[in-house]
Amino acid sequence: MAKLDHMVRTSVEDLELSLGTKRLDHYVHECEEAFLARVDAIASRIAGDPRIQAVFISGPTASGKTTFNDRLAGALQLHGRATVKISLDDYYLYGQEGVPTDAQGRPDYESTATLDLELMSRQIAELLAGGEAVVPLFDFTRRVRVEEGGRTVRIPPSGVLLVEGLHGMSRTVTGGVPRESRLGIFIMPYGSLVGDRQLLDLRDMRMLRRICRDVRHRSASAIETLDYWPMIDASETTVFSQYLEDADEYVNSAMPYEFCVVDPLAAGHLRTSLDDLEAGRLKGSWFLGRSTFADLPRARAEARRLVEAIAHVPRADPRFVPDSSILIEFIR
């Protein structure tokens, strides 16, 4: 059983003291090295246990699951075990009938009901039995499964299957693999930023990461992400305590320096959204078919709160973020 620990508590003063080319470079290096050491420790555990055939990685949205999976695969390769990676996002069934909604009309796209669990379970079983599978590819920009984009994979001898996704630790996903043959990992940023008061908490960290990613990779504005966020909160509340309890390892993906890199980028997206709302350029959320918003006053107030909080945060050049960082998927 894993548990949340080692919360990263950062202050505005800490960030200000770390700015400056030489100091910031050292600060970033320290943060990244600590994270990579955690990845390597888990890789060493997996590599040292030949019984482990599959690793299941779960965590709430914007936790860095995809990049963590890539880093773990690289570390395992160095430890002598090849890997095959699968993302549950590619088994997404967007636009199917019967998706439940909340009282404000937000569709529950966070549910396991939106995944092709039958195909996924069958392919995991085929791969672990030594066979091959043509895993699908989902294009989130167009929001369609790309049939021609599937790839044929097979686990090499003594290799490890890495499965990552929001529901990667769901018992429906992991249940077909014997307990001694699998390892579960729960990843989530666990940190906060304080000034003369608490400015941003762990929920805000993920919200700001998700805003950056949605704008850059999913054609959704910052306001649209905030308008949908209550559905994310509701869905995660029902499942993630169980996923954490079932996991063998917990990974804190919070980077102390991210407040001065990710947050200013997110603030820019938030200001753009607020300006577009004011000018009438935003008509609705793509989560709701672009026709309306679920609760625009709440989303607007949340956007203003975040912009105000980030105004107290010093800004650092994103170019200091190394290509290997877990933050890359949110800023590039």
Secondary structure, 3 states (H helix, E strand, C coil): CCCCCCCEEEEHHHHHHHCCHHHHHHHHHHHHHHHHHHHHHHHHHHHCCCCCCEEEEECCCCCCHHHHHHHHHHHHHHCCCCEEEEEHHHHECCCCCCCCECCCCCECCCCHHHECHHHHHHHHHHHHCCCEEEECCEECCCCEECHHHCEEEECCCCCEEEEECCCCCCHHHHCCCCHHHEEEEEEECCEEEECCCEEECHHHHHHHHHHHHHHHHCCCCHHHHHHHHHHHHHHHHHHHHHHHHHCCEEEECCCHHHHHCHHHHHHHHHHHHHHHHHCCCCCCCHHHCCCCCCCHHHHHHHHHHHHHHHCCCCCCCHHHCCCCCCCHHHHC
